[in-house]
Amino acid sequence: MRAPGLKKIKKALGIGLILSVLSPFLLSCRSHDHRITLHLWIMPNSLDPVVEMKRALRDFELENPGIRVEVSVFDWTVAWTKITTAATTKNGPDIVQMPTTWAAAITEMDALLALDSLLESVGGDSVFVETSMKFARPVGSDSVTSIPWFLDVRPLYYRKDVLNQLQVNPEDIRTWEDFNEVLQKILDAKIVIEGKEVAPIGYPGRGDMNMVHSFAPWIWGSGGDFLDSAMTRSRLADEESIRGILAFLDLVRRGFNNPNNLEKTMSQVSSDFDEGRLAFWFDATNKTIFLNSPRFLGGQGMGVTARNYSCMLPPVASLEHDAYYFAGGSNLSVFKFSKHPKESAALVRYLSTRSEVALYMSRISGFLPALKDTYEYSYFQEDEKRRIFQKMVKSSKSYPAVSFWGEIETNILLQHFGNMFDLIAAAPWGTWPEEGIIREIRAADREINELIRKRQSLR
């Protein structure tokens, strides 16, 4: 057989060379044509949520070259409407950040994919902080409808320079009585630092949309609760719950929290702490990100509070009572209408069960991981504040995981707690409206029980 001519060889080599150059491009085009896009909805969990979330997803996309994740961020003011609309219209993202207190309500809409097999494949409930699992499997649900992502606990922020002037050791502030004694010392001392007189503590009134989170540790700390263990009766008007509510409001009665703060918004009182006007302030752990960030990024940089703050465990009613610290946070859910449930579940698994990813999210957001393994990193031991946060996680408590909790919190508690603040603000000088406050508590208690009865009648 005659060997091919030189022209044919050159032609074949030329075609081969062209194909060798074009092949990656052709494969890329083919791969691109079949690439899956997953849509992820989140809230603004960090200073630059889209950019920082994309960084968190980089390894997932490298490990899954056929999948691209598109991130959308929705403000908390519209998130509930966006998520419920998606659930009812079956038109929305594949994966959604699910705030823990919303999980039961969205689960009741039968809109979320069961994730039991995913949870089992990563080791079951024990992989996550116990509190975070409460909403993963809400009351009345036979399935896991979300996987824990991160936790929101609220420590007591304090000024080290103020306590140093009074020679107070923060570790000695353990009970409500201890706390009140220190607040009284600050009030009497009229401490001025860098030209600003420092008041003991501050918190807003009706202007705080998170006011239920503020009341919760005081209610739990005195042995009270919002609902009984069967979730069939309100406990708000129980003696223990009333005692906790009055103890929190007593910070105003004693003059530790200036009544003028009750007319302010949450951000205004928070700014008072940042700018050096308050010695104590309750807030979420992501406050540390803001205090530690430079001013050109919108933080407090080298401000007086940023240079001198730390965090402590919130005080408890007495050392005989168990300590319970409020815990909220967010899980991750997959909508049933997702066209890519397998890939969506893989993304949920990546974000929620990879400790290095959980660590990154904690670093950028200031929130705490729900994944237990993450706390083995030295990051959570090398800083005194994060050691406090970890202790709070271990003794955390969350709201009842019932589908009607949103109605209780938004339509009943916010209204009646707000009314209490209004009564205090309107009271004549030198008087304290305790009877009116208790009336509001009992009115809220009746409304919660009525709501429960209506819910039971619809079953």
Secondary structure as a PSIPRED ss2 file (coil, helix, strand):
# PSIPRED VFORMAT (PSIPRED V4.0)

   1 M C   1.000  0.000  0.000
   2 R C   1.000  0.000  0.000
   3 A C   1.000  0.000  0.000
   4 P C   1.000  0.000  0.000
   5 G C   1.000  0.000  0.000
   6 L H   0.000  1.000  0.000
   7 K H   0.000  1.000  0.000
   8 K H   0.000  1.000  0.000
   9 I H   0.000  1.000  0.000
  10 K H   0.000  1.000  0.000
  11 K H   0.000  1.000  0.000
  12 A H   0.000  1.000  0.000
  13 L H   0.000  1.000  0.000
  14 G H   0.000  1.000  0.000
  15 I H   0.000  1.000  0.000
  16 G H   0.000  1.000  0.000
  17 L H   0.000  1.000  0.000
  18 I H   0.000  1.000  0.000
  19 L H   0.000  1.000  0.000
  20 S H   0.000  1.000  0.000
  21 V H   0.000  1.000  0.000
  22 L H   0.000  1.000  0.000
  23 S H   0.000  1.000  0.000
  24 P H   0.000  1.000  0.000
  25 F H   0.000  1.000  0.000
  26 L H   0.000  1.000  0.000
  27 L H   0.000  1.000  0.000
  28 S H   0.000  1.000  0.000
  29 C H   0.000  1.000  0.000
  30 R H   0.000  1.000  0.000
  31 S H   0.000  1.000  0.000
  32 H H   0.000  1.000  0.000
  33 D H   0.000  1.000  0.000
  34 H C   1.000  0.000  0.000
  35 R C   1.000  0.000  0.000
  36 I E   0.000  0.000  1.000
  37 T E   0.000  0.000  1.000
  38 L E   0.000  0.000  1.000
  39 H E   0.000  0.000  1.000
  40 L E   0.000  0.000  1.000
  41 W E   0.000  0.000  1.000
  42 I E   0.000  0.000  1.000
  43 M C   1.000  0.000  0.000
  44 P C   1.000  0.000  0.000
  45 N C   1.000  0.000  0.000
  46 S C   1.000  0.000  0.000
  47 L C   1.000  0.000  0.000
  48 D C   1.000  0.000  0.000
  49 P H   0.000  1.000  0.000
  50 V H   0.000  1.000  0.000
  51 V H   0.000  1.000  0.000
  52 E H   0.000  1.000  0.000
  53 M H   0.000  1.000  0.000
  54 K H   0.000  1.000  0.000
  55 R H   0.000  1.000  0.000
  56 A H   0.000  1.000  0.000
  57 L H   0.000  1.000  0.000
  58 R H   0.000  1.000  0.000
  59 D H   0.000  1.000  0.000
  60 F H   0.000  1.000  0.000
  61 E H   0.000  1.000  0.000
  62 L H   0.000  1.000  0.000
  63 E H   0.000  1.000  0.000
  64 N C   1.000  0.000  0.000
  65 P C   1.000  0.000  0.000
  66 G C   1.000  0.000  0.000
  67 I E   0.000  0.000  1.000
  68 R E   0.000  0.000  1.000
  69 V E   0.000  0.000  1.000
  70 E E   0.000  0.000  1.000
  71 V E   0.000  0.000  1.000
  72 S E   0.000  0.000  1.000
  73 V E   0.000  0.000  1.000
  74 F C   1.000  0.000  0.000
  75 D C   1.000  0.000  0.000
  76 W H   0.000  1.000  0.000
  77 T H   0.000  1.000  0.000
  78 V H   0.000  1.000  0.000
  79 A H   0.000  1.000  0.000
  80 W H   0.000  1.000  0.000
  81 T H   0.000  1.000  0.000
  82 K H   0.000  1.000  0.000
  83 I H   0.000  1.000  0.000
  84 T H   0.000  1.000  0.000
  85 T H   0.000  1.000  0.000
  86 A H   0.000  1.000  0.000
  87 A H   0.000  1.000  0.000
  88 T H   0.000  1.000  0.000
  89 T H   0.000  1.000  0.000
  90 K C   1.000  0.000  0.000
  91 N C   1.000  0.000  0.000
  92 G C   1.000  0.000  0.000
  93 P C   1.000  0.000  0.000
  94 D C   1.000  0.000  0.000
  95 I E   0.000  0.000  1.000
  96 V E   0.000  0.000  1.000
  97 Q E   0.000  0.000  1.000
  98 M E   0.000  0.000  1.000
  99 P E   0.000  0.000  1.000
 100 T H   0.000  1.000  0.000
 101 T H   0.000  1.000  0.000
 102 W H   0.000  1.000  0.000
 103 A H   0.000  1.000  0.000
 104 A H   0.000  1.000  0.000
 105 A H   0.000  1.000  0.000
 106 I H   0.000  1.000  0.000
 107 T H   0.000  1.000  0.000
 108 E H   0.000  1.000  0.000
 109 M C   1.000  0.000  0.000
 110 D C   1.000  0.000  0.000
 111 A C   1.000  0.000  0.000
 112 L E   0.000  0.000  1.000
 113 L C   1.000  0.000  0.000
 114 A C   1.000  0.000  0.000
 115 L C   1.000  0.000  0.000
 116 D H   0.000  1.000  0.000
 117 S H   0.000  1.000  0.000
 118 L H   0.000  1.000  0.000
 119 L H   0.000  1.000  0.000
 120 E H   0.000  1.000  0.000
 121 S H   0.000  1.000  0.000
 122 V C   1.000  0.000  0.000
 123 G C   1.000  0.000  0.000
 124 G C   1.000  0.000  0.000
 125 D H   0.000  1.000  0.000
 126 S H   0.000  1.000  0.000
 127 V H   0.000  1.000  0.000
 128 F E   0.000  0.000  1.000
 129 V C   1.000  0.000  0.000
 130 E H   0.000  1.000  0.000
 131 T H   0.000  1.000  0.000
 132 S H   0.000  1.000  0.000
 133 M H   0.000  1.000  0.000
 134 K C   1.000  0.000  0.000
 135 F C   1.000  0.000  0.000
 136 A C   1.000  0.000  0.000
 137 R C   1.000  0.000  0.000
 138 P C   1.000  0.000  0.000
 139 V C   1.000  0.000  0.000
 140 G C   1.000  0.000  0.000
 141 S C   1.000  0.000  0.000
 142 D C   1.000  0.000  0.000
 143 S C   1.000  0.000  0.000
 144 V C   1.000  0.000  0.000
 145 T C   1.000  0.000  0.000
 146 S C   1.000  0.000  0.000
 147 I E   0.000  0.000  1.000
 148 P E   0.000  0.000  1.000
 149 W E   0.000  0.000  1.000
 150 F E   0.000  0.000  1.000
 151 L E   0.000  0.000  1.000
 152 D E   0.000  0.000  1.000
 153 V E   0.000  0.000  1.000
 154 R C   1.000  0.000  0.000
 155 P C   1.000  0.000  0.000
 156 L E   0.000  0.000  1.000
 157 Y E   0.000  0.000  1.000
 158 Y E   0.000  0.000  1.000
 159 R E   0.000  0.000  1.000
 160 K H   0.000  1.000  0.000
 161 D H   0.000  1.000  0.000
 162 V H   0.000  1.000  0.000
 163 L H   0.000  1.000  0.000
 164 N H   0.000  1.000  0.000
 165 Q H   0.000  1.000  0.000
 166 L C   1.000  0.000  0.000
 167 Q C   1.000  0.000  0.000
 168 V C   1.000  0.000  0.000
 169 N C   1.000  0.000  0.000
 170 P H   0.000  1.000  0.000
 171 E H   0.000  1.000  0.000
 172 D H   0.000  1.000  0.000
 173 I C   1.000  0.000  0.000
 174 R C   1.000  0.000  0.000
 175 T E   0.000  0.000  1.000
 176 W H   0.000  1.000  0.000
 177 E H   0.000  1.000  0.000
 178 D H   0.000  1.000  0.000
 179 F H   0.000  1.000  0.000
 180 N H   0.000  1.000  0.000
 181 E H   0.000  1.000  0.000
 182 V H   0.000  1.000  0.000
 183 L H   0.000  1.000  0.000
 184 Q H   0.000  1.000  0.000
 185 K H   0.000  1.000  0.000
 186 I H   0.000  1.000  0.000
 187 L H   0.000  1.000  0.000
 188 D H   0.000  1.000  0.000
 189 A H   0.000  1.000  0.000
 190 K C   1.000  0.000  0.000
 191 I C   1.000  0.000  0.000
 192 V E   0.000  0.000  1.000
 193 I E   0.000  0.000  1.000
 194 E C   1.000  0.000  0.000
 195 G C   1.000  0.000  0.000
 196 K E   0.000  0.000  1.000
 197 E E   0.000  0.000  1.000
 198 V C   1.000  0.000  0.000
 199 A E   0.000  0.000  1.000
 200 P E   0.000  0.000  1.000
 201 I E   0.000  0.000  1.000
 202 G C   1.000  0.000  0.000
 203 Y C   1.000  0.000  0.000
 204 P C   1.000  0.000  0.000
 205 G C   1.000  0.000  0.000
 206 R C   1.000  0.000  0.000
 207 G C   1.000  0.000  0.000
 208 D C   1.000  0.000  0.000
 209 M C   1.000  0.000  0.000
 210 N C   1.000  0.000  0.000
 211 M H   0.000  1.000  0.000
 212 V H   0.000  1.000  0.000
 213 H H   0.000  1.000  0.000
 214 S H   0.000  1.000  0.000
 215 F H   0.000  1.000  0.000
 216 A H   0.000  1.000  0.000
 217 P H   0.000  1.000  0.000
 218 W H   0.000  1.000  0.000
 219 I H   0.000  1.000  0.000
 220 W H   0.000  1.000  0.000
 221 G H   0.000  1.000  0.000
 222 S C   1.000  0.000  0.000
 223 G C   1.000  0.000  0.000
 224 G C   1.000  0.000  0.000
 225 D C   1.000  0.000  0.000
 226 F C   1.000  0.000  0.000
 227 L E   0.000  0.000  1.000
 228 D C   1.000  0.000  0.000
 229 S C   1.000  0.000  0.000
 230 A C   1.000  0.000  0.000
 231 M C   1.000  0.000  0.000
 232 T C   1.000  0.000  0.000
 233 R C   1.000  0.000  0.000
 234 S E   0.000  0.000  1.000
 235 R C   1.000  0.000  0.000
 236 L C   1.000  0.000  0.000
 237 A C   1.000  0.000  0.000
 238 D C   1.000  0.000  0.000
 239 E H   0.000  1.000  0.000
 240 E H   0.000  1.000  0.000
 241 S H   0.000  1.000  0.000
 242 I H   0.000  1.000  0.000
 243 R H   0.000  1.000  0.000
 244 G H   0.000  1.000  0.000
 245 I H   0.000  1.000  0.000
 246 L H   0.000  1.000  0.000
 247 A H   0.000  1.000  0.000
 248 F H   0.000  1.000  0.000
 249 L H   0.000  1.000  0.000
 250 D H   0.000  1.000  0.000
 251 L H   0.000  1.000  0.000
 252 V H   0.000  1.000  0.000
 253 R H   0.000  1.000  0.000
 254 R C   1.000  0.000  0.000
 255 G C   1.000  0.000  0.000
 256 F C   1.000  0.000  0.000
 257 N E   0.000  0.000  1.000
 258 N C   1.000  0.000  0.000
 259 P H   0.000  1.000  0.000
 260 N H   0.000  1.000  0.000
 261 N H   0.000  1.000  0.000
 262 L H   0.000  1.000  0.000
 263 E H   0.000  1.000  0.000
 264 K C   1.000  0.000  0.000
 265 T C   1.000  0.000  0.000
 266 M H   0.000  1.000  0.000
 267 S H   0.000  1.000  0.000
 268 Q H   0.000  1.000  0.000
 269 V H   0.000  1.000  0.000
 270 S H   0.000  1.000  0.000
 271 S H   0.000  1.000  0.000
 272 D H   0.000  1.000  0.000
 273 F H   0.000  1.000  0.000
 274 D H   0.000  1.000  0.000
 275 E C   1.000  0.000  0.000
 276 G C   1.000  0.000  0.000
 277 R C   1.000  0.000  0.000
 278 L E   0.000  0.000  1.000
 279 A E   0.000  0.000  1.000
 280 F E   0.000  0.000  1.000
 281 W E   0.000  0.000  1.000
 282 F E   0.000  0.000  1.000
 283 D C   1.000  0.000  0.000
 284 A C   1.000  0.000  0.000
 285 T C   1.000  0.000  0.000
 286 N C   1.000  0.000  0.000
 287 K H   0.000  1.000  0.000
 288 T H   0.000  1.000  0.000
 289 I H   0.000  1.000  0.000
 290 F H   0.000  1.000  0.000
 291 L H   0.000  1.000  0.000
 292 N H   0.000  1.000  0.000
 293 S C   1.000  0.000  0.000
 294 P C   1.000  0.000  0.000
 295 R H   0.000  1.000  0.000
 296 F H   0.000  1.000  0.000
 297 L H   0.000  1.000  0.000
 298 G C   1.000  0.000  0.000
 299 G C   1.000  0.000  0.000
 300 Q C   1.000  0.000  0.000
 301 G C   1.000  0.000  0.000
 302 M C   1.000  0.000  0.000
 303 G C   1.000  0.000  0.000
 304 V H   0.000  1.000  0.000
 305 T H   0.000  1.000  0.000
 306 A H   0.000  1.000  0.000
 307 R H   0.000  1.000  0.000
 308 N H   0.000  1.000  0.000
 309 Y E   0.000  0.000  1.000
 310 S E   0.000  0.000  1.000
 311 C E   0.000  0.000  1.000
 312 M E   0.000  0.000  1.000
 313 L C   1.000  0.000  0.000
 314 P C   1.000  0.000  0.000
 315 P C   1.000  0.000  0.000
 316 V E   0.000  0.000  1.000
 317 A C   1.000  0.000  0.000
 318 S C   1.000  0.000  0.000
 319 L C   1.000  0.000  0.000
 320 E C   1.000  0.000  0.000
 321 H C   1.000  0.000  0.000
 322 D C   1.000  0.000  0.000
 323 A C   1.000  0.000  0.000
 324 Y C   1.000  0.000  0.000
 325 Y E   0.000  0.000  1.000
 326 F E   0.000  0.000  1.000
 327 A E   0.000  0.000  1.000
 328 G E   0.000  0.000  1.000
 329 G E   0.000  0.000  1.000
 330 S E   0.000  0.000  1.000
 331 N E   0.000  0.000  1.000
 332 L E   0.000  0.000  1.000
 333 S E   0.000  0.000  1.000
 334 V E   0.000  0.000  1.000
 335 F E   0.000  0.000  1.000
 336 K C   1.000  0.000  0.000
 337 F C   1.000  0.000  0.000
 338 S C   1.000  0.000  0.000
 339 K C   1.000  0.000  0.000
 340 H C   1.000  0.000  0.000
 341 P H   0.000  1.000  0.000
 342 K H   0.000  1.000  0.000
 343 E H   0.000  1.000  0.000
 344 S H   0.000  1.000  0.000
 345 A H   0.000  1.000  0.000
 346 A H   0.000  1.000  0.000
 347 L H   0.000  1.000  0.000
 348 V H   0.000  1.000  0.000
 349 R H   0.000  1.000  0.000
 350 Y H   0.000  1.000  0.000
 351 L H   0.000  1.000  0.000
 352 S H   0.000  1.000  0.000
 353 T H   0.000  1.000  0.000
 354 R C   1.000  0.000  0.000
 355 S H   0.000  1.000  0.000
 356 E H   0.000  1.000  0.000
 357 V H   0.000  1.000  0.000
 358 A H   0.000  1.000  0.000
 359 L H   0.000  1.000  0.000
 360 Y H   0.000  1.000  0.000
 361 M H   0.000  1.000  0.000
 362 S H   0.000  1.000  0.000
 363 R H   0.000  1.000  0.000
 364 I H   0.000  1.000  0.000
 365 S H   0.000  1.000  0.000
 366 G C   1.000  0.000  0.000
 367 F C   1.000  0.000  0.000
 368 L E   0.000  0.000  1.000
 369 P E   0.000  0.000  1.000
 370 A C   1.000  0.000  0.000
 371 L E   0.000  0.000  1.000
 372 K H   0.000  1.000  0.000
 373 D H   0.000  1.000  0.000
 374 T H   0.000  1.000  0.000
 375 Y H   0.000  1.000  0.000
 376 E H   0.000  1.000  0.000
 377 Y C   1.000  0.000  0.000
 378 S H   0.000  1.000  0.000
 379 Y H   0.000  1.000  0.000
 380 F H   0.000  1.000  0.000
 381 Q C   1.000  0.000  0.000
 382 E C   1.000  0.000  0.000
 383 D C   1.000  0.000  0.000
 384 E H   0.000  1.000  0.000
 385 K H   0.000  1.000  0.000
 386 R H   0.000  1.000  0.000
 387 R H   0.000  1.000  0.000
 388 I H   0.000  1.000  0.000
 389 F H   0.000  1.000  0.000
 390 Q H   0.000  1.000  0.000
 391 K H   0.000  1.000  0.000
 392 M H   0.000  1.000  0.000
 393 V H   0.000  1.000  0.000
 394 K H   0.000  1.000  0.000
 395 S C   1.000  0.000  0.000
 396 S E   0.000  0.000  1.000
 397 K E   0.000  0.000  1.000
 398 S C   1.000  0.000  0.000
 399 Y C   1.000  0.000  0.000
 400 P C   1.000  0.000  0.000
 401 A C   1.000  0.000  0.000
 402 V C   1.000  0.000  0.000
 403 S C   1.000  0.000  0.000
 404 F C   1.000  0.000  0.000
 405 W H   0.000  1.000  0.000
 406 G H   0.000  1.000  0.000
 407 E H   0.000  1.000  0.000
 408 I H   0.000  1.000  0.000
 409 E H   0.000  1.000  0.000
 410 T H   0.000  1.000  0.000
 411 N H   0.000  1.000  0.000
 412 I H   0.000  1.000  0.000
 413 L H   0.000  1.000  0.000
 414 L H   0.000  1.000  0.000
 415 Q H   0.000  1.000  0.000
 416 H H   0.000  1.000  0.000
 417 F H   0.000  1.000  0.000
 418 G H   0.000  1.000  0.000
 419 N H   0.000  1.000  0.000
 420 M H   0.000  1.000  0.000
 421 F H   0.000  1.000  0.000
 422 D H   0.000  1.000  0.000
 423 L H   0.000  1.000  0.000
 424 I H   0.000  1.000  0.000
 425 A H   0.000  1.000  0.000
 426 A H   0.000  1.000  0.000
 427 A C   1.000  0.000  0.000
 428 P C   1.000  0.000  0.000
 429 W C   1.000  0.000  0.000
 430 G C   1.000  0.000  0.000
 431 T C   1.000  0.000  0.000
 432 W C   1.000  0.000  0.000
 433 P C   1.000  0.000  0.000
 434 E H   0.000  1.000  0.000
 435 E H   0.000  1.000  0.000
 436 G H   0.000  1.000  0.000
 437 I H   0.000  1.000  0.000
 438 I H   0.000  1.000  0.000
 439 R H   0.000  1.000  0.000
 440 E H   0.000  1.000  0.000
 441 I H   0.000  1.000  0.000
 442 R H   0.000  1.000  0.000
 443 A H   0.000  1.000  0.000
 444 A H   0.000  1.000  0.000
 445 D H   0.000  1.000  0.000
 446 R H   0.000  1.000  0.000
 447 E H   0.000  1.000  0.000
 448 I H   0.000  1.000  0.000
 449 N H   0.000  1.000  0.000
 450 E H   0.000  1.000  0.000
 451 L H   0.000  1.000  0.000
 452 I H   0.000  1.000  0.000
 453 R H   0.000  1.000  0.000
 454 K H   0.000  1.000  0.000
 455 R H   0.000  1.000  0.000
 456 Q H   0.000  1.000  0.000
 457 S H   0.000  1.000  0.000
 458 L C   1.000  0.000  0.000
 459 R C   1.000  0.000  0.000
